[in-house]
Amino acid sequence: MTGIERESMEYDVVIVGAGPAGLSAAIRLKQINTALSVVVLEKGSEVGAHILSGAVLDTSGLDALIPDWAERGAPVKTRVARDDIYLLGPAGQMRIPNFTMPPLMSNHGKYIVSMGNVCRWLAEQAEALGVEIFPGMAASQLVLEGERVVGVVAGEFGKNADGSLGASYEPGMELRGKYVFLSEGVRGSLAKAVIEKYDLSAGHEPQKFGLGMKEIWQIDPAKHQLGNVTHTMGWPLGGNAGGGGFIYHAENNQVYIGFVVHLNYENPWVYPYMEFQRMKHHPMVAELLEGGKRVAYGARAISEGGWQSIPKVSFPGGALLGCSAGLVNVPRIKGNHNAMHSGIAAAEAAADAIAAGRGGDDLVEYETALRSGPVARDLRRVRNMKPLWAKFGMLASLGLGGFDMWVASLTGWNPFGTVHHGKSDAAATGLAGNYAPIDYPKPDGKLSFDRLTNVAFSATNHEENQPCHLHLADAEVPIAVNLPKYGEPAQRYCPAGVYEVLDGPEGPRFQINFQNCVHCKTCDIKDPSQNITWTTPQGGDGPNYPNM
């Protein structure tokens, strides 16, 4: 849209996203030079409102950023007391002995945390150093000068549903910086645009993803075992998809229970949300949850490509941080520590550049630091687990991937070299006619719940009189292409019931209930026709997670 005049504000560094990566970068910049002007823009209504993670935290990133975090009262209290991995069958389970796992897989010495609360605490540390943090400010577009990024537009409000300017329209502001850091999380709209514009994925494998869903349960105190960590594989997914579950015993008699489905599944009838609900009916899990109550729900995509899928992380005027770059260690089920390390590395590169009188150039020093520092050491040795699982299945990958990780842990050398991922998750989707539909049990309302009921426990809200933030490149594709070829999988892969195919007098029609969107971005990733683009709604909208 042209002809809109906006005020602008100048900073040394503009950071999009108040997650662990963005906040770590802001803190490190101020630690290096208190005179640097730093702003953090957060689309959620408050810091932490859009943060969802398991989470068992490896504190290496926090140790590097704020060594005295414990003395400063960080909400990192619950040490892992027990660490179990189970292979589930329909009615039983088999524990995989810990000694068979490479040492890097151990969770001992790690902490069960709410990353939402950790980010709230990090924001307090950042503000105490003079960082400006603006929640409810969605960064909706890049500001370019020539071929370099010089800022972002944030805080645009008041458009009507048809895209016209409403009576209370606010154009937002241009926030400009010598460098712009994009730490939007997985598949952020600005990061996606930057990756495409500068072809940052050239020479790298396609990024791979999973869908992570999580509930918080208040359980019977007699069943609660503070610090216990359980991971599961196998049932109910079987051969339909890769993935597994987690159960973390947190503080206040709460458990964090969740399920991850790898999005490279072929069978378009797979319904990830219902797989999660089925998992809770396994006898081991049902016994734990019986008599308890669910108190929160949420979902988000997870970057799973690992080392070989990390794009070039620097570009003219800025850098990709954290999950925007795809830094999750899949077998460890951890990424927050790498997000923080990336924020630290980007901050140090930018601070040095600004001190040397630079700005707006390509921070190649950050690219070098990321690919040679702690993130590289963490991700290189596990790089083959995900593609081996995709190629050979769960059981074979446990053997082959486990061997590869053991050797890499002991010698630093991966015997399988670097295994390729191949096609994207969208392209992996098979034709509906080649698979039998899956009959999922109806939720019982006690252990399992329908999607819309659960979405209410995410406190999701969107102002209805605004443009839909889920854009279709071609409005005809869902019914004309996706429905006959793939059974329109958007009805199933979305964990919030955003997409429906409704029968009408003129035949089926595709409906988007964008008000339900929990900003997981699965649709942008898994749509087989790549017809859906997720963009930011107006600031403050979306889920309002209290302590995910």
C-alpha positions as CSV (number, residue, x, y, z in Angstrom):
1,M,0.0,0.0,0.0
2,T,1.5,3.3,-1.1
3,G,0.8,6.9,0.0
4,I,0.9,6.2,3.8
5,E,3.1,8.5,5.7
6,R,4.7,7.1,8.8
7,E,6.9,8.5,11.5
8,S,10.2,6.8,12.0
9,M,12.5,6.2,14.9
10,E,16.2,5.4,14.7
11,Y,18.1,2.8,16.7
12,D,21.4,1.1,16.5
13,V,19.7,-2.3,16.5
14,V,16.1,-3.2,15.9
15,I,15.0,-6.7,17.1
16,V,11.8,-8.4,16.0
17,G,10.6,-10.9,18.5
18,A,11.0,-11.1,22.3
19,G,11.8,-14.8,22.5
20,P,15.0,-16.2,24.0
21,A,17.1,-15.3,20.9
22,G,15.9,-11.7,20.6
23,L,16.1,-10.9,24.3
24,S,19.6,-12.5,24.6
25,A,20.8,-10.3,21.7
26,A,19.3,-7.2,23.3
27,I,20.9,-7.9,26.7
28,R,24.3,-8.8,25.2
29,L,24.4,-5.6,23.1
30,K,23.8,-3.5,26.2
31,Q,26.4,-5.5,28.2
32,I,29.0,-4.7,25.5
33,N,28.0,-1.0,25.2
34,T,25.4,0.7,27.3
35,A,25.3,3.6,24.8
36,L,23.8,1.4,22.1
37,S,20.2,2.1,21.4
38,V,18.2,-1.2,21.2
39,V,14.5,-1.8,20.7
40,V,12.7,-5.2,20.8
41,L,9.3,-5.5,19.1
42,E,6.9,-8.2,20.3
43,K,3.7,-9.1,18.5
44,G,2.1,-10.7,21.6
45,S,0.1,-8.7,24.1
46,E,3.0,-9.1,26.5
47,V,6.4,-10.7,26.5
48,G,5.8,-14.5,26.8
49,A,2.2,-14.4,25.5
50,H,3.3,-16.2,22.3
51,I,6.1,-18.3,23.8
52,L,5.4,-22.1,23.8
53,S,8.1,-24.7,24.4
54,G,8.3,-28.0,26.2
55,A,10.6,-27.2,27.9
56,V,13.7,-28.9,29.4
57,L,16.3,-26.1,29.4
58,D,20.0,-26.6,28.7
59,T,21.3,-23.6,30.6
60,S,24.5,-23.2,28.5
61,G,23.1,-20.2,26.7
62,L,21.8,-18.6,29.9
63,D,25.2,-19.3,31.6
64,A,27.0,-17.5,28.9
65,L,24.6,-14.5,29.0
66,I,24.0,-14.0,32.7
67,P,26.3,-16.3,34.7
68,D,24.6,-15.3,38.0
69,W,21.1,-16.0,36.8
70,A,20.2,-18.1,39.9
71,E,21.2,-15.3,42.3
72,R,19.1,-12.9,40.2
73,G,16.0,-15.0,40.7
74,A,15.6,-16.5,37.2
75,P,12.5,-18.8,37.1
76,V,14.8,-21.8,36.5
77,K,14.2,-23.9,39.6
78,T,13.2,-27.5,38.9
79,R,16.2,-29.7,38.2
80,V,15.6,-32.9,36.2
81,A,15.4,-35.7,38.8
82,R,14.6,-38.7,36.6
83,D,14.9,-39.2,32.8
84,D,13.0,-41.9,31.0
85,I,12.4,-42.9,27.4
86,Y,9.5,-45.3,26.6
87,L,8.6,-47.1,23.4
88,L,4.8,-47.3,23.6
89,G,2.5,-50.0,22.3
90,P,-1.3,-49.8,22.3
91,A,-1.6,-51.2,25.8
92,G,1.9,-51.3,27.2
93,Q,5.3,-49.8,27.1
94,M,9.0,-50.7,27.1
95,R,11.6,-48.5,28.8
96,I,14.7,-47.9,26.7
97,P,17.8,-48.1,29.1
98,N,19.5,-44.8,29.5
99,F,23.0,-46.3,29.0
100,T,22.1,-47.1,25.4
101,M,21.8,-43.4,24.7
102,P,24.7,-41.1,23.8
103,P,25.7,-38.8,26.8
104,L,24.4,-35.8,24.8
105,M,20.8,-37.2,25.2
106,S,20.9,-37.0,29.0
107,N,18.7,-34.5,30.7
108,H,20.4,-34.7,34.1
109,G,21.6,-31.2,35.1
110,K,18.9,-29.6,33.0
111,Y,15.8,-27.8,34.2
112,I,12.1,-28.0,33.6
113,V,10.9,-24.5,32.9
114,S,8.1,-22.4,31.5
115,M,10.0,-20.5,28.7
116,G,7.2,-17.9,28.7
117,N,8.2,-17.1,32.3
118,V,11.9,-17.3,31.5
119,C,11.3,-14.7,28.7
120,R,9.4,-12.5,31.0
121,W,12.4,-12.5,33.3
122,L,14.8,-11.9,30.5
123,A,12.8,-8.9,29.4
124,E,13.1,-7.5,33.0
125,Q,16.9,-7.9,32.7
126,A,16.9,-6.2,29.3
127,E,14.8,-3.3,30.4
128,A,17.0,-2.8,33.5
129,L,19.9,-2.3,31.0
130,G,18.0,0.3,29.0
131,V,16.5,-1.8,26.2
132,E,13.2,-0.5,25.0
133,I,10.6,-3.3,24.6
134,F,7.3,-2.7,22.8
135,P,4.7,-5.5,23.2
136,G,1.6,-5.6,21.0
137,M,3.7,-4.2,18.1
138,A,3.6,-6.6,15.2
139,A,6.3,-6.0,12.6
140,S,4.3,-6.4,9.4
141,Q,6.8,-5.5,6.7
142,L,10.4,-4.8,5.9
143,V,11.8,-1.3,5.1
144,L,14.3,-1.5,2.3
145,E,16.7,1.0,0.8
146,G,18.2,-0.5,-2.3
147,E,19.2,-4.0,-1.6
148,R,19.5,-3.7,2.2
149,V,17.1,-4.0,5.0
150,V,17.1,-0.8,7.1
151,G,14.1,-1.4,9.4
152,V,10.6,-2.7,9.8
153,V,7.1,-1.3,9.9
154,A,5.3,-2.1,13.2
155,G,2.2,-1.1,15.0
156,E,-0.2,-0.8,12.1
157,F,-3.8,-1.0,13.4
158,G,-7.4,-0.4,12.2
159,K,-7.7,-1.8,8.8
160,N,-11.1,-3.1,7.8
161,A,-11.8,-6.7,6.9
162,D,-11.6,-5.8,3.2
163,G,-8.2,-4.2,3.6
164,S,-9.5,-0.6,3.5
165,L,-8.5,1.9,6.1
166,G,-10.9,2.1,9.0
167,A,-11.9,5.3,10.9
168,S,-9.4,4.5,13.7
169,Y,-6.6,3.5,11.3
170,E,-3.1,3.9,12.7
171,P,-0.3,3.6,10.1
172,G,2.3,2.3,12.5
173,M,5.9,3.5,12.6
174,E,9.1,2.7,10.8
175,L,11.7,1.5,13.2
176,R,15.1,1.8,11.6
177,G,18.4,0.4,12.7
178,K,22.0,0.0,11.6
179,Y,21.1,-3.7,11.8
180,V,17.8,-5.5,12.0
181,F,17.6,-8.9,13.8
182,L,14.7,-11.2,13.0
183,S,13.9,-13.6,15.9
184,E,10.3,-14.2,15.0
185,G,10.3,-18.0,15.8
186,V,9.6,-20.7,13.3
187,R,8.5,-19.6,9.8
188,G,8.2,-15.9,10.7
189,S,6.7,-13.9,7.9
190,L,9.6,-11.4,7.7
191,A,12.3,-14.1,8.0
192,K,10.5,-16.1,5.2
193,A,10.6,-12.9,3.0
194,V,14.2,-12.3,3.7
195,I,15.2,-15.9,3.0
196,E,13.4,-15.7,-0.4
197,K,14.7,-12.3,-1.3
198,Y,18.3,-13.0,-0.7
199,D,18.1,-16.7,-1.5
200,L,19.6,-17.6,1.8
201,S,18.8,-21.3,1.5
202,A,20.9,-21.8,-1.6
203,G,23.3,-24.6,-1.1
204,H,21.5,-25.9,2.0
205,E,18.9,-28.6,2.5
206,P,15.2,-27.6,2.7
207,Q,14.1,-26.8,6.2
208,K,12.0,-29.6,7.9
209,F,9.4,-29.1,10.6
210,G,7.3,-30.7,13.3
211,L,4.1,-29.7,14.9
212,G,4.3,-29.5,18.7
213,M,1.1,-29.4,20.8
214,K,1.1,-28.9,24.6
215,E,-1.3,-29.0,27.5
216,I,-0.6,-28.1,31.1
217,W,-2.4,-30.3,33.6
218,Q,-3.0,-29.9,37.3
219,I,-2.7,-33.4,38.6
220,D,-3.3,-35.4,41.9
221,P,-0.4,-34.4,44.2
222,A,0.0,-38.1,45.1
223,K,1.0,-38.8,41.4
224,H,3.2,-35.8,41.0
225,Q,7.0,-36.4,40.9
226,L,8.8,-33.1,40.7
227,G,11.6,-33.1,38.2
228,N,10.6,-36.3,36.3
229,V,11.1,-36.2,32.5
230,T,9.5,-38.8,30.3
231,H,9.7,-39.0,26.5
232,T,7.7,-41.5,24.4
233,M,7.9,-42.9,20.9
234,G,5.8,-45.4,18.9
235,W,2.1,-45.6,19.6
236,P,-0.2,-44.0,18.5
237,L,1.6,-42.8,15.4
238,G,3.1,-46.1,14.3
239,G,4.2,-46.0,10.7
240,N,1.9,-43.1,9.8
241,A,4.3,-40.4,10.9
242,G,7.4,-39.7,13.0
243,G,7.2,-38.0,16.3
244,G,6.5,-38.7,20.0
245,G,5.3,-37.4,23.3
246,F,6.7,-35.7,26.4
247,I,5.6,-35.5,30.0
248,Y,7.5,-33.1,32.4
249,H,6.6,-32.8,36.1
250,A,6.9,-29.1,36.8
251,E,6.2,-27.1,39.9
252,N,2.9,-26.7,41.8
253,N,1.7,-30.2,41.0
254,Q,1.6,-29.4,37.3
255,V,2.7,-31.6,34.4
256,Y,3.6,-30.3,30.9
257,I,2.3,-32.9,28.5
258,G,2.8,-32.7,24.8
259,F,3.1,-34.4,21.4
260,V,5.2,-33.7,18.3
261,V,4.3,-34.9,14.9
262,H,7.0,-34.6,12.2
263,L,5.4,-32.8,9.2
264,N,7.0,-34.9,6.5
265,Y,4.2,-37.5,6.9
266,E,2.9,-38.8,3.6
267,N,-0.6,-40.0,4.6
268,P,-2.8,-36.8,4.2
269,W,-5.5,-38.4,6.5
270,V,-3.2,-38.1,9.5
271,Y,-4.7,-35.8,12.1
272,P,-1.9,-34.6,14.3
273,Y,-4.1,-33.1,17.0
274,M,-6.1,-36.3,17.4
275,E,-2.9,-38.3,17.6
276,F,-2.1,-36.1,20.6
277,Q,-5.5,-36.7,22.1
278,R,-5.2,-40.5,21.6
279,M,-1.8,-40.5,23.2
280,K,-3.3,-39.4,26.5
281,H,-5.5,-42.6,26.6
282,H,-2.5,-44.8,26.8
283,P,-2.7,-46.6,30.1
284,M,0.6,-45.2,31.4
285,V,-0.5,-41.6,30.6
286,A,-4.2,-42.0,31.5
287,E,-3.4,-43.2,34.9
288,L,-1.2,-40.2,35.6
289,L,-3.9,-37.7,34.4
290,E,-6.9,-39.4,35.9
291,G,-8.5,-37.0,38.5
292,G,-6.5,-34.0,37.1
293,K,-7.6,-31.2,35.0
294,R,-6.2,-29.5,31.9
295,V,-5.5,-25.8,32.5
296,A,-3.9,-24.6,29.3
297,Y,-3.3,-25.6,25.6
298,G,-1.2,-24.4,22.7
299,A,0.6,-25.4,19.6
300,R,3.5,-24.2,17.4
301,A,5.7,-25.5,14.6
302,I,9.2,-26.7,15.4
303,S,12.2,-26.4,13.0
304,E,13.7,-29.9,12.7
305,G,16.1,-29.7,9.7
306,G,19.1,-29.2,11.9
307,W,22.6,-28.5,10.8
308,Q,22.2,-29.1,7.0
309,S,19.1,-26.9,6.8
310,I,20.4,-23.8,8.4
311,P,20.2,-21.0,5.8
312,K,22.8,-18.3,5.5
313,V,22.0,-16.3,8.7
314,S,23.3,-12.9,7.7
315,F,22.0,-10.6,5.0
316,P,22.5,-6.9,4.0
317,G,21.4,-5.0,7.1
318,G,20.5,-7.9,9.4
319,A,20.5,-11.4,10.7
320,L,18.3,-14.4,11.4
321,L,18.3,-15.6,15.0
322,G,17.0,-18.6,16.9
323,C,14.2,-20.6,15.3
324,S,14.1,-18.1,12.4
325,A,17.3,-19.8,11.5
326,G,16.2,-23.3,12.5
327,L,18.5,-24.2,15.4
328,V,16.6,-26.9,17.2
329,N,18.5,-30.1,18.2
330,V,15.9,-32.7,17.3
331,P,17.1,-35.8,19.2
332,R,17.7,-33.7,22.3
333,I,14.3,-31.9,21.8
334,K,16.0,-28.6,22.7
335,G,16.5,-25.3,21.0
336,N,16.3,-22.5,23.5
337,H,20.0,-22.8,24.4
338,N,21.0,-22.5,20.8
339,A,18.6,-19.5,20.3
340,M,20.3,-17.7,23.2
341,H,23.8,-18.6,21.8
342,S,22.7,-17.2,18.4
343,G,21.5,-14.0,20.0
344,I,24.8,-13.5,21.8
345,A,26.8,-14.2,18.7
346,A,24.7,-11.7,16.6
347,A,25.0,-9.1,19.2
348,E,28.7,-9.4,19.5
349,A,29.1,-9.1,15.7
350,A,26.8,-6.1,15.5
351,A,28.4,-4.3,18.4
352,D,31.9,-4.7,16.8
353,A,30.6,-3.6,13.5
354,I,28.9,-0.5,14.9
355,A,32.1,0.4,16.9
356,A,34.0,0.2,13.6
357,G,31.6,2.7,12.0
358,R,29.7,0.1,9.9
359,G,26.0,-0.3,9.4
360,G,23.6,-1.9,7.0
361,D,26.2,-4.4,5.6
362,D,26.3,-8.2,5.7
363,L,27.3,-9.3,9.2
364,V,29.4,-12.2,7.9
365,E,31.2,-12.3,11.3
366,Y,27.9,-13.6,12.8
367,E,27.6,-16.3,10.1
368,T,31.1,-17.4,10.9
369,A,30.5,-17.4,14.6
370,L,27.3,-19.4,14.4
371,R,28.9,-22.1,12.2
372,S,32.0,-22.5,14.4
373,G,30.8,-21.9,17.9
374,P,28.6,-23.7,20.4
375,V,25.6,-24.0,18.1
376,A,27.7,-25.8,15.5
377,R,29.2,-28.1,18.1
378,D,25.6,-29.0,19.3
379,L,24.0,-29.5,15.9
380,R,26.8,-31.1,13.8
381,R,27.0,-34.3,15.7
382,V,23.2,-35.0,15.6
383,R,22.6,-34.0,12.0
384,N,21.7,-37.4,10.7
385,M,19.0,-38.5,13.2
386,K,16.1,-36.7,11.5
387,P,16.9,-37.7,7.9
388,L,17.6,-41.3,8.9
389,W,14.2,-41.5,10.7
390,A,12.5,-40.1,7.6
391,K,14.2,-42.6,5.2
392,F,14.2,-45.8,7.3
393,G,11.6,-45.3,10.1
394,M,11.7,-45.1,13.8
395,L,13.3,-48.4,14.8
396,A,16.0,-48.3,12.2
397,S,16.8,-44.8,13.0
398,L,17.3,-45.6,16.7
399,G,20.0,-48.1,15.7
400,L,21.6,-46.2,12.8
401,G,21.1,-42.7,14.2
402,G,22.2,-43.8,17.7
403,F,25.4,-45.3,16.2
404,D,26.1,-42.2,14.3
405,M,25.6,-40.0,17.4
406,W,27.7,-42.3,19.6
407,V,30.6,-42.1,17.2
408,A,30.2,-38.4,16.7
409,S,30.1,-37.8,20.5
410,L,33.3,-39.9,21.1
411,T,35.3,-38.8,18.0
412,G,33.6,-35.7,16.5
413,W,33.2,-37.6,13.3
414,N,29.9,-38.7,11.8
415,P,30.3,-42.1,10.1
416,F,27.3,-41.4,7.8
417,G,28.7,-38.0,6.7
418,T,25.7,-35.7,6.1
419,V,22.5,-37.4,5.1
420,H,20.2,-35.3,2.9
421,H,16.6,-34.5,3.7
422,G,15.3,-34.4,0.2
423,K,12.0,-32.8,-0.5
424,S,10.0,-30.3,1.6
425,D,7.3,-31.4,4.1
426,A,4.7,-30.0,1.7
427,A,6.0,-32.0,-1.2
428,A,6.1,-35.2,1.0
429,T,2.3,-35.2,1.2
430,G,0.8,-38.2,-0.7
431,L,-2.4,-38.5,-2.6
432,A,-5.5,-39.2,-0.5
433,G,-6.6,-42.1,-2.8
434,N,-3.4,-44.0,-1.9
435,Y,-4.3,-44.2,1.8
436,A,-7.2,-45.4,3.9
437,P,-8.8,-42.7,6.0
438,I,-8.0,-43.0,9.7
439,D,-10.9,-43.5,12.2
440,Y,-10.1,-41.4,15.3
441,P,-12.0,-42.0,18.5
442,K,-14.2,-39.2,19.6
443,P,-12.8,-37.2,22.5
444,D,-14.2,-38.1,25.9
445,G,-14.1,-34.6,27.4
446,K,-12.1,-35.9,30.4
447,L,-8.7,-36.9,29.0
448,S,-9.2,-35.9,25.4
449,F,-10.9,-32.8,24.0
450,D,-12.1,-31.4,20.7
451,R,-10.0,-28.7,19.1
452,L,-12.3,-25.7,19.7
453,T,-12.7,-26.5,23.3
454,N,-9.0,-26.7,23.7
455,V,-8.4,-23.5,21.8
456,A,-10.4,-21.7,24.4
457,F,-7.6,-22.8,26.9
458,S,-5.1,-20.9,24.8
459,A,-6.9,-17.5,25.5
460,T,-6.7,-16.8,21.7
461,N,-8.4,-13.7,20.5
462,H,-8.3,-11.7,17.2
463,E,-10.1,-8.6,16.4
464,E,-12.6,-9.8,13.9
465,N,-12.9,-6.6,11.8
466,Q,-9.4,-6.8,10.3
467,P,-8.1,-8.5,7.2
468,C,-7.6,-12.2,7.5
469,H,-3.9,-12.8,8.1
470,L,-4.0,-16.2,6.3
471,H,-3.6,-15.4,2.7
472,L,-4.5,-17.8,-0.2
473,A,-2.5,-17.3,-3.4
474,D,-5.5,-18.8,-5.3
475,A,-8.8,-19.0,-3.6
476,E,-9.9,-21.9,-5.9
477,V,-7.1,-24.3,-5.0
478,P,-8.5,-25.7,-1.7
479,I,-11.6,-27.1,-3.3
480,A,-10.4,-27.5,-6.9
481,V,-7.0,-29.1,-6.2
482,N,-6.5,-30.0,-2.5
483,L,-9.8,-31.6,-1.9
484,P,-9.9,-34.1,-4.7
485,K,-6.1,-34.8,-4.6
486,Y,-5.4,-34.7,-0.8
487,G,-8.7,-34.7,1.0
488,E,-7.9,-31.0,1.8
489,P,-5.5,-31.8,4.7
490,A,-5.8,-28.3,6.2
491,Q,-8.9,-29.6,7.9
492,R,-6.7,-32.0,9.9
493,Y,-3.2,-30.6,10.1
494,C,-4.3,-27.3,11.8
495,P,-4.3,-27.8,15.6
496,A,-6.8,-25.0,16.1
497,G,-9.6,-25.7,13.7
498,V,-8.9,-22.7,11.5
499,Y,-9.7,-24.4,8.2
500,E,-13.0,-26.1,7.3
501,V,-14.6,-27.6,4.2
502,L,-18.3,-26.9,4.4
503,D,-21.1,-28.3,2.3
504,G,-23.4,-25.7,0.6
505,P,-26.1,-25.6,-2.0
506,E,-23.5,-25.0,-4.7
507,G,-21.1,-27.7,-3.4
508,P,-18.2,-27.6,-0.9
509,R,-16.6,-24.4,0.1
510,F,-13.4,-23.6,2.0
511,Q,-13.8,-21.5,5.2
512,I,-11.0,-19.8,7.2
513,N,-11.8,-19.1,10.8
514,F,-8.7,-16.9,11.4
515,Q,-10.0,-15.9,14.9
516,N,-8.9,-19.4,16.1
517,C,-5.3,-19.2,14.9
518,V,-2.7,-19.9,17.5
519,H,0.1,-18.8,15.2
520,C,1.7,-22.2,14.8
521,K,2.3,-21.6,11.1
522,T,1.7,-25.3,10.2
523,C,-0.5,-24.3,7.3
524,D,2.3,-22.2,5.7
525,I,4.5,-25.3,6.0
526,K,2.4,-28.3,5.2
527,D,-0.2,-27.1,2.6
528,P,0.7,-29.5,-0.3
529,S,0.0,-26.7,-2.9
530,Q,1.9,-24.1,-0.9
531,N,-1.1,-21.9,-1.4
532,I,-1.3,-20.5,2.2
533,T,0.9,-17.7,3.5
534,W,0.8,-16.9,7.2
535,T,1.3,-13.2,8.1
536,T,1.1,-11.3,11.3
537,P,-2.3,-10.0,12.4
538,Q,-2.5,-6.7,14.2
539,G,-0.3,-6.5,17.3
540,G,-1.5,-8.1,20.5
541,D,-3.8,-10.6,18.8
542,G,-3.4,-14.3,19.0
543,P,-2.9,-16.6,21.9
544,N,-2.2,-15.3,25.4
545,Y,-0.3,-18.1,27.0
546,P,0.2,-17.6,30.8
547,N,3.1,-19.9,31.5
548,M,3.8,-22.1,28.5
